[in-house]
Amino acid sequence: MSSYQKELEKYRDIDEDEILRTLSPEELEQLDCELQDMDPEVGALAQGTRGSPQAFGKGVGPWVTETRAIYRAWSPKRVRGMVSGDVLGSLGGAPGQRGDLTCSPKLIPKNMLLPAGLRQRDQTKKSPTGPLDREALLQYLEQQALEVKERDDLVPYTGEKKGKPYIQPKREIPVQEQVTLEPELEEALAHATDAEMCDIAAILGMYTLMSNKQYYDAICSGEICNTEGISSVVQPDKYKPVPDEPPNPTNIEEILKSVRSNDKELEEVNLNNIQDIPIPMLTELCEAMKTNTHVRSFSLVATRSGDPVANAVADMLRENRSLQSLNIESNFISSTGLMAVLKAVRENATLTELRVDNQRQWPGDAVEMEMATVLEQCPSIVRFGYHFTQQGPRTRAAQAMTRNNELRRQQKKR
């Protein structure tokens, strides 16, 4: 048994009840705060908060030392139960209510579940002065900061530079590395500019001394094009602004009238990138295209067309016999709409170009297989725009397109 344990043995036979009865209410309150600091997991007792050890000062009296010894010798919860019972008894609590109050979870909450503002006992003795005035508080803090005297530097700054500046020593070229050139070459190199030296290094293949841009500019150009030296910082290429495409000037109402009247001069209907066309107007245009015999190209790229427009295009393909090119890329057509268009293409023998790529959603494997089947069964299609995701339909489509183009070449020879 160690000396520390022997020291604690004398406190096992102490009558703790007698010691606690002799304490005043103020001393019991201080004792409760000390026990809260020693055992923070148990939590507060009657107030539901945790005490702070800084609130007691240095003059806590000899009874605190004895209480700490009792606390280490006995179970913390047992001593806390006795202290809380006596505190409640001194506050007028009935003896029969002590067990319920000390064991109640509402009176002994876990500190980790308490808000940050309730983990310390309220030690404010000053009465409130009124509601918070944020502007006044900020002005007061600013005034206090201005009144505080700045601390003087231990060593005042005078701006004097100490030491000597570093000068890189000149490297002497060894005799083995010294190269003797003809006087004309020596004179030319001595008076050469940085750009000329950069071009010479590129011609000699010293690509590690310059950037890739400087190297390829010097190799590909027949003149001195570099304006910077070898050791210069790499500059990015100048951005070449690309102007936006002008809006599509097509008048939809006039186009609709021309298609209905079967105008001979109208051979191309281009409504690309016009995103405010009403769906009923597009369906009317497809309806008018059924009887038109002069339009050869019909393009509806990026017009926000959906399945209703795709179904109208499918009905148009079943009856129209003069259309050669159809482009419905970059729209909101689903797999159902594409399937309707592909089935209608089988019944059309004049269509030579079809583009259906870049829809809002992937059409699926069944639609891609249908595309390959349509290309195999329709030899008139020689240009097809779609990016296949599956290897099987891609291979079948490539073979079908090769065969269709070969048939077209043979027909032109005849």
C-alpha angles and dihedrals in degrees: 000000000000125000090251092056091047089053090054094049092074090062095057093078095044116119099237092182090061092050093049093049091058093055121098122232090258091052091047089053091051090047090052091052091050092051091048090055092048094048109030094166094068094058132207125327119212101354096043093229138102125248126233120228091217091069095071103058123203100297099075094135133238092283090074091061091051092046091052090052090051089047092055093044095047132043112280093226092050094052090043090053091052092046093048091048092053091045091053090045092053089050091056101265118155116252092235092057098054097087093050094048097047094046097042112116090215091062095042105044124171113263092221089062094051122097116255092252092058099050092089131051116256104251097173111127096173119099117239115269097205140280122336115274105197096187093050091048092051091049091050093050091047091050091049091050091052093049094052110099116236118243115251118240116253089226114026116229112244100168093242115150114220126201131024126290116253115254116192110233118239114254116229113223112234119239092247091059097046112109123196116210133183116281092248092053092045091053093046093050092045092057096037118120124234092257092052091048089051091053092047091051090051092050090050090052098250093143093152091070095062144030123276091251093054091046098050093041090056094045098045097041124073092210136056101276102160114099097180134066130249095260095046123119114266109254122206121241116268114260113248108211114225112210118231118255113261116250119268106269094200115133106220096199093053091047090051091051092048092049092049092048091047093235112202094214093056108087101145130047109195116179097157119155095004100131101174099066111127115238093234090057091051091050090049089051091052089047090053091049091064092077099031116112103181107053110098101173127043118182127181101167116163096355095131090248118170139184095300090059091044091054090050090050090050092053089048092052091054092060106026115091102177105056114107105170129042124179121181100155126146097028139120097260115143129210091272093057093046091049090054091051092048093050090051092050089063089063093049118082100178101058111106102167129043127174121183104151130130101036122167093259135024108265096217140238095292092057092048091051089050090051091054091048092050092051090051093049098041110062091176093073109089100160123048126173116206136108109228118214097192124070097220099056090039092057093045092048093049092051092047093050091049090051093047093050091049090052091050091051091052091049091053090053091056 
